[in-house]
Amino acid sequence: MLELYQFELSHYVEKVRLILDYKGLAYRKIQVTPGIGQIDLYRLSGQRQVPVLKDGNEVIADSTAIAEYLDKTYPDRPIIPSDPKLKGLCYLIEQWADELIGLNARKALLAALGSQGFRTALLPSTTPDPLRTLVSSIPTEFFSFLSLGIGMGTDVAKTAQEALKHDLASLCFILMQQPYLVTDQPTLADFAVAGLSMYIKFPEGPYLNIPEQLKGKGVPGIADVATFEPFFTWRDKLYADFRKPLAATSTSASSPTSINID
């Protein structure tokens, strides 16, 4: 069976999980412990980042390389168009999602921790009430200070959010008159955009091992704005049509319910 080395809430891993499910491939999720687990991952793949896919003796790192490997090795339900023009467009959109949507979504999520409601939604449902109260009472200024400490001030967060708004509006325009971004069938471009937008608004449904109250929630000022609802409606349909629920996926270890942003 295919083995996917992952963090549960890596949006690059989510891109690969969407592709595996679309192709109907059975796989086993192997949770990588941040830090010490990445040492073992380095021994396996020569690098420390997830996702990594193991298929027998083959070990493939990087979500794009994994997508290409899967399309070549398991050609049913192809995700990379054969037409040169459409293939080029598919790769351009995928790269845009990987490098811009993914990066800005991460920044926007970190900035959203300053929102009390979103911050407490990140807590597991089993969190004791006293701890939940403590987390909700942390001043917003603390998270602003924390963001500065990792080199992400208010201007950086604002720029990231404005870029995401522009990107989501563009995606809404593209999807107004066609079912998918490149062709009449899902491609790598669709799964990249859907997966990399996970931090902007977490998908509803039994797809991720996260607190129930976090499902359908996201970055305030983006995830809850009606202008972008056509995009998230499209993404939710993509999940409903092709993403398998958690019970259908075998996992080697219990999944964490906290966010690991690598």
C-alpha positions as CSV (number, residue, x, y, z in Angstrom):
1,M,0.0,0.0,0.0
2,L,1.1,3.6,-0.7
3,E,2.4,5.4,2.4
4,L,2.0,9.1,2.8
5,Y,4.3,10.8,5.4
6,Q,2.5,13.8,6.6
7,F,1.4,16.5,9.0
8,E,-2.4,16.3,9.3
9,L,-2.8,20.0,8.7
10,S,-0.2,20.7,6.1
11,H,-1.9,22.3,3.1
12,Y,0.7,20.8,0.8
13,V,-0.2,17.3,2.1
14,E,-3.9,18.1,1.6
15,K,-3.2,18.7,-2.0
16,V,-1.7,15.2,-2.3
17,R,-4.5,13.6,-0.3
18,L,-7.1,15.1,-2.7
19,I,-5.2,13.6,-5.7
20,L,-4.9,10.2,-4.1
21,D,-8.6,10.2,-3.3
22,Y,-9.6,11.4,-6.8
23,K,-7.6,8.6,-8.3
24,G,-9.1,6.1,-5.9
25,L,-5.8,4.9,-4.5
26,A,-5.6,3.3,-1.1
27,Y,-2.9,4.8,1.1
28,R,-1.7,4.7,4.7
29,K,-1.1,8.0,6.5
30,I,2.0,8.1,8.6
31,Q,2.2,11.0,11.0
32,V,5.6,12.7,11.2
33,T,6.4,14.2,14.6
34,P,7.7,17.7,14.1
35,G,11.4,17.8,15.0
36,I,12.6,14.3,15.8
37,G,10.3,12.7,13.3
38,Q,11.8,14.9,10.5
39,I,15.2,13.4,11.2
40,D,13.8,10.0,10.2
41,L,12.1,11.6,7.3
42,Y,15.5,12.9,6.2
43,R,17.0,9.5,6.3
44,L,14.2,8.2,4.2
45,S,13.9,11.0,1.6
46,G,17.0,13.2,1.9
47,Q,15.0,16.2,3.0
48,R,12.8,17.1,6.0
49,Q,9.6,18.5,4.5
50,V,6.2,16.8,4.0
51,P,4.6,15.4,2.0
52,V,6.7,12.3,1.2
53,L,5.2,9.4,-0.7
54,K,6.6,5.8,-0.5
55,D,5.5,3.3,-3.1
56,G,7.4,0.1,-2.6
57,N,11.0,1.0,-3.1
58,E,10.2,4.4,-4.6
59,V,10.3,7.5,-2.3
60,I,9.1,10.8,-3.7
61,A,9.3,14.1,-1.9
62,D,7.5,17.4,-2.9
63,S,3.8,17.6,-3.7
64,T,4.3,18.4,-7.4
65,A,6.8,15.5,-7.9
66,I,4.3,13.2,-6.1
67,A,1.5,14.4,-8.4
68,E,3.6,13.7,-11.5
69,Y,4.6,10.3,-10.2
70,L,1.1,9.3,-9.4
71,D,-0.2,10.4,-12.9
72,K,2.6,8.4,-14.6
73,T,2.4,5.3,-12.4
74,Y,-1.4,5.2,-11.9
75,P,-2.7,6.8,-15.2
76,D,-6.4,6.2,-14.5
77,R,-8.3,9.5,-14.0
78,P,-5.3,11.7,-15.2
79,I,-4.8,15.0,-13.5
80,I,-2.3,16.5,-15.9
81,P,-3.7,17.4,-19.4
82,S,-2.0,15.9,-22.5
83,D,-2.7,19.0,-24.6
84,P,0.4,21.2,-24.4
85,K,-1.5,24.5,-23.9
86,L,-3.7,23.1,-21.2
87,K,-0.8,21.3,-19.6
88,G,1.1,24.6,-19.4
89,L,-1.9,26.4,-17.9
90,C,-2.4,23.6,-15.4
91,Y,1.2,23.9,-14.2
92,L,1.0,27.7,-14.1
93,I,-2.0,27.7,-11.8
94,E,-0.5,24.9,-9.7
95,Q,2.7,27.0,-9.2
96,W,0.6,30.1,-8.4
97,A,-1.3,28.1,-5.7
98,D,1.9,26.6,-4.2
99,E,3.9,29.8,-4.1
100,L,1.4,32.5,-3.5
101,I,-1.9,31.2,-2.2
102,G,-0.1,28.8,0.1
103,L,2.3,31.3,1.5
104,N,-0.2,34.1,2.0
105,A,-2.7,31.7,3.5
106,R,-0.2,30.7,6.1
107,K,0.5,34.4,6.9
108,A,-3.2,35.2,7.1
109,L,-3.8,32.2,9.4
110,L,-1.1,33.3,11.8
111,A,-2.5,36.8,11.9
112,A,-6.0,35.4,12.5
113,L,-4.8,34.0,15.8
114,G,-5.4,37.5,17.2
115,S,-9.1,37.0,16.8
116,Q,-10.5,35.6,20.0
117,G,-13.3,33.6,18.4
118,F,-11.0,32.0,15.8
119,R,-8.3,31.4,18.4
120,T,-10.6,29.4,20.7
121,A,-12.0,27.5,17.8
122,L,-8.6,26.0,17.3
123,L,-8.7,24.3,20.6
124,P,-9.7,20.6,20.8
125,S,-13.3,20.0,22.1
126,T,-11.8,18.2,25.1
127,T,-10.0,21.3,26.3
128,P,-10.9,22.1,29.9
129,D,-13.0,25.2,30.4
130,P,-10.4,26.9,32.6
131,L,-7.8,26.5,29.8
132,R,-10.3,27.7,27.2
133,T,-11.0,30.8,29.2
134,L,-7.3,31.4,29.7
135,V,-6.6,31.2,25.9
136,S,-9.6,33.5,25.1
137,S,-8.4,36.0,27.6
138,I,-4.9,36.4,26.1
139,P,-4.7,40.0,24.8
140,T,-4.7,40.5,21.0
141,E,-1.5,42.6,21.5
142,F,0.4,39.4,22.5
143,F,-0.2,37.8,19.1
144,S,0.8,41.0,17.4
145,F,4.0,40.9,19.4
146,L,4.5,37.2,18.5
147,S,4.0,37.9,14.8
148,L,6.7,40.6,15.0
149,G,9.0,38.1,16.6
150,I,8.8,35.8,13.6
151,G,9.2,38.7,11.2
152,M,5.5,39.1,10.3
153,G,4.3,42.6,11.2
154,T,0.9,44.1,10.6
155,D,1.8,45.3,7.2
156,V,2.9,41.8,6.1
157,A,-0.3,40.3,7.3
158,K,-2.4,43.0,5.6
159,T,-0.5,42.6,2.3
160,A,-1.1,38.8,2.5
161,Q,-4.8,39.2,3.1
162,E,-5.2,41.7,0.3
163,A,-3.4,39.4,-2.1
164,L,-5.7,36.5,-1.1
165,K,-8.8,38.6,-1.7
166,H,-7.5,39.4,-5.2
167,D,-6.7,35.7,-5.9
168,L,-10.1,34.5,-4.6
169,A,-11.9,37.1,-6.7
170,S,-9.9,36.0,-9.8
171,L,-10.8,32.3,-9.1
172,C,-14.5,33.2,-8.8
173,F,-14.4,34.9,-12.2
174,I,-12.7,31.8,-13.8
175,L,-15.3,29.4,-12.3
176,M,-18.3,31.5,-13.2
177,Q,-18.7,29.7,-16.6
178,Q,-16.8,26.4,-16.2
179,P,-16.8,23.6,-13.7
180,Y,-13.1,23.4,-13.2
181,L,-10.1,25.7,-13.6
182,V,-8.5,24.2,-16.8
183,T,-10.7,21.5,-18.4
184,D,-14.1,19.9,-17.9
185,Q,-12.5,17.5,-15.5
186,P,-10.4,18.1,-12.3
187,T,-6.7,18.6,-12.9
188,L,-3.7,19.2,-10.7
189,A,-4.5,22.9,-10.8
190,D,-7.9,22.3,-9.1
191,F,-6.4,20.1,-6.3
192,A,-3.6,22.5,-5.7
193,V,-5.9,25.5,-5.3
194,A,-8.3,23.5,-3.1
195,G,-5.6,22.1,-0.9
196,L,-3.6,25.3,-0.6
197,S,-6.7,27.3,0.4
198,M,-7.3,25.1,3.4
199,Y,-5.8,27.7,5.9
200,I,-8.1,30.4,4.5
201,K,-11.2,28.4,5.4
202,F,-11.1,24.8,6.7
203,P,-13.4,22.5,4.8
204,E,-16.6,21.2,6.4
205,G,-17.3,17.5,6.6
206,P,-15.3,14.5,7.9
207,Y,-12.1,15.1,6.0
208,L,-9.6,16.5,8.6
209,N,-8.9,15.5,12.1
210,I,-9.6,18.9,13.6
211,P,-12.0,20.2,16.3
212,E,-15.6,20.2,15.0
213,Q,-16.0,23.9,15.8
214,L,-13.2,24.7,13.4
215,K,-14.7,23.1,10.4
216,G,-16.1,25.7,8.0
217,K,-14.2,28.4,9.9
218,G,-11.3,30.5,8.6
219,V,-9.6,33.8,8.4
220,P,-12.0,36.6,9.5
221,G,-12.6,39.1,6.8
222,I,-12.1,36.5,4.0
223,A,-13.7,33.2,4.9
224,D,-16.9,34.9,6.1
225,V,-17.3,37.4,3.2
226,A,-20.1,36.7,0.7
227,T,-18.0,37.8,-2.3
228,F,-15.8,34.7,-2.0
229,E,-18.6,32.3,-1.3
230,P,-18.7,31.0,-5.0
231,F,-15.2,29.8,-4.6
232,F,-15.7,28.0,-1.3
233,T,-19.0,26.5,-2.7
234,W,-17.0,25.2,-5.6
235,R,-14.3,23.8,-3.3
236,D,-16.8,22.2,-1.0
237,K,-18.3,20.4,-4.0
238,L,-14.9,19.2,-5.0
239,Y,-14.5,17.7,-1.6
240,A,-18.0,16.2,-1.6
241,D,-17.4,14.6,-5.0
242,F,-13.9,13.3,-4.6
243,R,-12.4,13.5,-1.1
244,K,-12.9,10.4,1.0
245,P,-14.0,10.8,4.6
246,L,-11.5,10.0,7.4
247,A,-13.0,6.6,8.1
248,A,-12.1,5.5,4.6
249,T,-8.4,6.2,5.1
250,S,-6.1,4.0,7.1
251,T,-3.7,5.8,9.5
252,S,-0.7,4.3,11.3
253,A,-1.1,6.6,14.4
254,S,-3.5,8.9,16.0
255,S,-3.7,12.3,14.3
256,P,-2.9,15.5,16.2
257,T,-5.7,18.0,16.7
258,S,-3.3,21.0,16.9
259,I,-2.0,22.9,13.9
260,N,1.6,22.2,12.9
261,I,2.7,25.0,10.5
262,D,6.0,23.9,9.0
